[in-house]
Amino acid sequence: VKNHVSIIGAGINGLLTAFYIANYHPELHITIYEADSHPVDNKDNKGTTLGSKDARHVTGSESICFESSVHHEALRNHPNSVNPGWLLKGEKDLSPDELDWRDKFEKLYTHKSEINDLDYAHARLNYRGLEGWHNLANEYPEINKHFLSKDFVEVYFESEDSFLDDLKMEKDFCSKYYPDQSVRQANNPKLKNTYESHLLVPGMSLRVKSLALSLIKILESKPQVDFHWNRIIENTTGMKSNVIIWTIGSTHKQPAQYQEQHIQGIVGCWATIKNPGYTKPFKIASPVPSAYINLTPDAGSLHVSGGFGWLGNCTDRSEVERLSEPVAKHLIDQIQKFLDVKVGLSDIEYCIRPSTPNGLPLMKAENRGDKKHIYISGSSKSGTTHAPILSQFVLDQI
Ligand SMILES: Cc1cc2nc3c(=O)[nH]c(=O)nc-3n(C[C@H](O)[C@H](O)[C@H](O)COP(=O)(O)OP(=O)(O)OC[C@H]3O[C@@H](n4cnc5c(N)ncnc54)[C@H](O)[C@@H]3O)c2cc1C
């Protein structure tokens, strides 16, 4: 059937893409298939967007690629080892797909010790994403209302050296890709065990789950859009649409066709604790596996996220918890080093980032038989930040 597109996956990427298509091509019929049930009735959504906490940062920070932030051997070392790594499964438990992903992870890098092409690629996409979200917030009040802040995010560092390194890098990225704004520095840190100056980087924070719910509501009100909840798509045989958009991430078992796209899971941890009085979003650059800890105040709550560990293919929820414990424990130690708040292992929830082997997004279109398949996913650390870019990519393809 011409004039009909199908979107598989109702995370931020699937929903924003549907919103773009509905606005720019109102003549197209859109069917959205989602494996989980409607989020209003369901507290057990597994997806990265609908199954985690209601906060994300959108900044040019965290541009540093996997290669520069960890090391080539990261997927061969467990988080507790002397060289902290991201390997969560036992070596002998890795499947052929997982070994293949690791091989790609290790071979895709530039092997340069200074800031490299991959870092610049991440930075460019992050700033384009930031610009995209600003444009959306300016244009649509129903999107704007989910932003908690839109001016800057504070970034704290443990030492003068790491502060100075980051300042140089962030200024370089920002002047290249976001020249109208600048990275600033400020004194008077409010955090213990951090260097006396910190940075203010252009950035935003948003309630991503609330935004996703609003997008669902807006789309449900459009006559040309249909949702099918509880529908796990295993293959597209018999699907009537001539364009199929895959945004399924890595939280469910992937169909064979999708495994070729090499999107696997990298775990992160979340805790929502009582807000002791913070008013602005901030980050703390801490060592891996915790890495940047993101903190987002929302009235009486403070959402805290951080941590990286390679989970590979979709893994059973109880296994995710067991395997990810070293990452969670590291994060808890880091949180307590900087904040006077109590966080225990039982406060931690796990969330899985869909990721390509080098963390840059998958944006691909191909014809298979009489259908066009478009794949968008895998922006590792910046999957929410890049959503406007991925949605625009789809728009350009249809
Ligand atoms: C701890 C943590 C902190 C993060 N912080 C940030 C941040 O500050 N800034 C930022 O930019 N990004 C951040 N991210 C990354 C970002 O949250 C994700 O990249 C993003 O939410 C992914 O959205 P998505 O739509 O691609 O995937 P998902 O939200 O996972 O959506 C995919 C959907 O597809 C459905 N699905 C799967 N298989 C099928 C199937 N076969 N048939 C039908 N439906 C299917 C799933 O149920 C799911 O709802 C963070 C991630 C984590 C884990």
The ligand as an SDF file (V2000), in Angstrom:
LIG
                    3D

 53 58  0  0  0  0  0  0  0  0999 V2000
   21.4120    5.3470   32.4900 C   0  0  0  0  0  0  0  0  0  0  0  0
   21.2270    6.0340   31.1530 C   0  0  0  0  0  0  0  0  0  0  0  0
   21.3230    7.4000   31.0650 C   0  0  0  0  0  0  0  0  0  0  0  0
   21.1470    8.0430   29.8310 C   0  0  0  0  0  0  0  0  0  0  0  0
   21.2530    9.3980   29.7770 N   0  0  0  0  0  0  0  0  0  0  0  0
   21.1510   10.0280   28.5910 C   0  0  0  0  0  0  0  0  0  0  0  0
   21.2680   11.4330   28.5280 C   0  0  0  0  0  0  0  0  0  0  0  0
   21.4280   12.1240   29.5440 O   0  0  0  0  0  0  0  0  0  0  0  0
   21.1710   12.0230   27.3030 N   0  0  0  0  0  0  0  0  0  0  0  0
   20.9670   11.3080   26.1650 C   0  0  0  0  0  0  0  0  0  0  0  0
   20.9230   11.8920   25.0870 O   0  0  0  0  0  0  0  0  0  0  0  0
   20.8070    9.9630   26.2050 N   0  0  0  0  0  0  0  0  0  0  0  0
   20.9080    9.3060   27.3840 C   0  0  0  0  0  0  0  0  0  0  0  0
   20.7550    7.9430   27.4450 N   0  0  0  0  0  0  0  0  0  0  0  0
   20.4960    7.1920   26.2030 C   0  0  0  0  0  0  0  0  0  0  0  0
   19.0220    7.2810   25.7920 C   0  0  0  0  0  0  0  0  0  0  0  0
   18.1950    7.1510   26.9100 O   0  0  0  0  0  0  0  0  0  0  0  0
   18.6810    6.1440   24.8120 C   0  0  0  0  0  0  0  0  0  0  0  0
   19.6540    6.0850   23.7930 O   0  0  0  0  0  0  0  0  0  0  0  0
   17.3230    6.3620   24.1600 C   0  0  0  0  0  0  0  0  0  0  0  0
   16.3120    6.4230   25.1450 O   0  0  0  0  0  0  0  0  0  0  0  0
   17.0280    5.2360   23.1890 C   0  0  0  0  0  0  0  0  0  0  0  0
   15.7680    5.4480   22.6100 O   0  0  0  0  0  0  0  0  0  0  0  0
   15.2550    4.5280   21.4250 P   0  0  0  0  0  0  0  0  0  0  0  0
   13.9680    5.0570   20.9900 O   0  0  0  0  0  0  0  0  0  0  0  0
   16.3440    4.3980   20.4100 O   0  0  0  0  0  0  0  0  0  0  0  0
   15.1520    3.0650   22.0760 O   0  0  0  0  0  0  0  0  0  0  0  0
   14.0560    2.5310   23.1460 P   0  0  0  0  0  0  0  0  0  0  0  0
   13.6040    3.5990   24.0510 O   0  0  0  0  0  0  0  0  0  0  0  0
   14.6290    1.3000   23.7580 O   0  0  0  0  0  0  0  0  0  0  0  0
   12.8300    2.1560   22.2090 O   0  0  0  0  0  0  0  0  0  0  0  0
   12.7660    0.9930   21.4480 C   0  0  0  0  0  0  0  0  0  0  0  0
   11.3660    0.4210   21.5890 C   0  0  0  0  0  0  0  0  0  0  0  0
   11.2310   -0.6920   20.7110 O   0  0  0  0  0  0  0  0  0  0  0  0
   10.4430   -1.6800   21.3390 C   0  0  0  0  0  0  0  0  0  0  0  0
   10.7420   -2.9540   20.6820 N   0  0  0  0  0  0  0  0  0  0  0  0
   11.8640   -3.7020   20.8080 C   0  0  0  0  0  0  0  0  0  0  0  0
   11.7860   -4.8060   20.0250 N   0  0  0  0  0  0  0  0  0  0  0  0
   10.6050   -4.7350   19.3820 C   0  0  0  0  0  0  0  0  0  0  0  0
    9.9640   -5.5670   18.4080 C   0  0  0  0  0  0  0  0  0  0  0  0
   10.5460   -6.6780   17.9280 N   0  0  0  0  0  0  0  0  0  0  0  0
    8.7310   -5.2250   17.9640 N   0  0  0  0  0  0  0  0  0  0  0  0
    8.1320   -4.0780   18.4290 C   0  0  0  0  0  0  0  0  0  0  0  0
    8.7080   -3.2420   19.3230 N   0  0  0  0  0  0  0  0  0  0  0  0
    9.9340   -3.5680   19.7920 C   0  0  0  0  0  0  0  0  0  0  0  0
   10.8870   -1.6170   22.8000 C   0  0  0  0  0  0  0  0  0  0  0  0
    9.9020   -2.1500   23.6630 O   0  0  0  0  0  0  0  0  0  0  0  0
   11.1050   -0.1180   23.0020 C   0  0  0  0  0  0  0  0  0  0  0  0
    9.9800    0.5300   23.5460 O   0  0  0  0  0  0  0  0  0  0  0  0
   20.8870    7.2800   28.6690 C   0  0  0  0  0  0  0  0  0  0  0  0
   20.7580    5.8970   28.7690 C   0  0  0  0  0  0  0  0  0  0  0  0
   20.9260    5.2730   29.9950 C   0  0  0  0  0  0  0  0  0  0  0  0
   20.8010    3.7860   30.0550 C   0  0  0  0  0  0  0  0  0  0  0  0
  1  2  1  0
  2  3  1  0
  2 52  2  0
  3  4  2  0
  4  5  1  0
  4 50  1  0
  5  6  2  0
  6  7  1  0
  6 13  1  0
  7  8  2  0
  7  9  1  0
  9 10  1  0
 10 11  2  0
 10 12  1  0
 12 13  2  0
 13 14  1  0
 14 15  1  0
 14 50  1  0
 15 16  1  0
 16 17  1  0
 16 18  1  0
 18 19  1  0
 18 20  1  0
 20 21  1  0
 20 22  1  0
 22 23  1  0
 23 24  1  0
 24 25  2  0
 24 26  1  0
 24 27  1  0
 27 28  1  0
 28 29  2  0
 28 30  1  0
 28 31  1  0
 31 32  1  0
 32 33  1  0
 33 34  1  0
 33 48  1  0
 34 35  1  0
 35 36  1  0
 35 46  1  0
 36 37  1  0
 36 45  1  0
 37 38  2  0
 38 39  1  0
 39 40  1  0
 39 45  2  0
 40 41  1  0
 40 42  2  0
 42 43  1  0
 43 44  2  0
 44 45  1  0
 46 47  1  0
 46 48  1  0
 48 49  1  0
 50 51  2  0
 51 52  1  0
 52 53  1  0
M  END
$$$$
